[in-house]
Amino acid sequence: MKALDGISERPAVTEAVGGKAVDWRKAMSDNVAYALIVYTGLQIFLTVEAIRETGLRSLAMVCLIILVVAIIPACHKLDKRWRDLSESDAHDRALASAYRRDRILLWLVAIGLPFALTLLFRAMA
């Protein structure tokens, strides 16, 4: 379980959830993909509104740079941590709390960052 710091070595438990074994790799990969879609949609919507209100056309470029330089690589790194799990670790229920922690952080950033950036740019205008 080298991919997840702070998780002690425990035997794999492959309990079924809804009739299927949990696969943390696929679950996190799906969350990252959906979070990127939500983040991008919110960022576009909020940026367009902020540009209309403030007239700052450079705002769109700054938001695009933030997406490409920071958000996409961070999401890729998070996804890679989970994707690199071994087959037994991918189904280990002991990783449930680490998965929940990473998923909450991912969604807080995906939803919160577009609003925070827009508020910041509006305050600067």
ChimeraX attribute file (.defattr): number of C-alpha atoms within 10 A of each C-alpha:
attribute: neighborCount
match mode: 1-to-1
recipient: residues
	/A:1	19
	/A:2	13
	/A:3	15
	/A:4	14
	/A:5	9
	/A:6	9
	/A:7	13
	/A:8	11
	/A:9	10
	/A:10	12
	/A:11	11
	/A:12	15
	/A:13	16
	/A:14	17
	/A:15	13
	/A:16	11
	/A:17	8
	/A:18	7
	/A:19	7
	/A:20	9
	/A:21	15
	/A:22	19
	/A:23	19
	/A:24	22
	/A:25	21
	/A:26	14
	/A:27	16
	/A:28	22
	/A:29	18
	/A:30	12
	/A:31	17
	/A:32	21
	/A:33	14
	/A:34	14
	/A:35	20
	/A:36	19
	/A:37	13
	/A:38	16
	/A:39	21
	/A:40	19
	/A:41	14
	/A:42	18
	/A:43	23
	/A:44	16
	/A:45	11
	/A:46	18
	/A:47	26
	/A:48	17
	/A:49	13
	/A:50	20
	/A:51	17
	/A:52	11
	/A:53	11
	/A:54	14
	/A:55	12
	/A:56	16
	/A:57	13
	/A:58	10
	/A:59	19
	/A:60	17
	/A:61	12
	/A:62	14
	/A:63	19
	/A:64	17
	/A:65	12
	/A:66	13
	/A:67	18
	/A:68	12
	/A:69	11
	/A:70	11
	/A:71	19
	/A:72	14
	/A:73	12
	/A:74	14
	/A:75	19
	/A:76	14
	/A:77	12
	/A:78	18
	/A:79	21
	/A:80	15
	/A:81	17
	/A:82	23
	/A:83	20
	/A:84	15
	/A:85	18
	/A:86	14
	/A:87	13
	/A:88	13
	/A:89	24
	/A:90	23
	/A:91	21
	/A:92	21
	/A:93	20
	/A:94	17
	/A:95	20
	/A:96	13
	/A:97	11
	/A:98	15
	/A:99	18
	/A:100	12
	/A:101	11
	/A:102	17
	/A:103	17
	/A:104	12
	/A:105	11
	/A:106	20
	/A:107	18
	/A:108	12
	/A:109	15
	/A:110	23
	/A:111	18
	/A:112	13
	/A:113	16
	/A:114	23
	/A:115	17
	/A:116	12
	/A:117	18
	/A:118	20
	/A:119	14
	/A:120	11
	/A:121	18
	/A:122	16
	/A:123	9
	/A:124	8
	/A:125	11
